[in-house]
């Protein structure tokens, strides 16, 4: 089972010694919005997700998904 990206962001943020406030400032968003992302109440745009990962020094990959209707 894959770990949720929000948990990874939180765990890496903590491991790097960053507060939500500091990470939010580095990414260019508010601390409340960063908290909402980590808690799963808000979804970041793909661009924002890449910015968060860049600041944390982690790489994000997407798996191909097939869809049939």
Secondary structure, DSSP 8 states (H G I E B T S, - for coil): ----HHHHHHHHHHHTT--HHHHHHHHTS-HHHHHHHHHTSS---HHHHHHHHHHHT------------
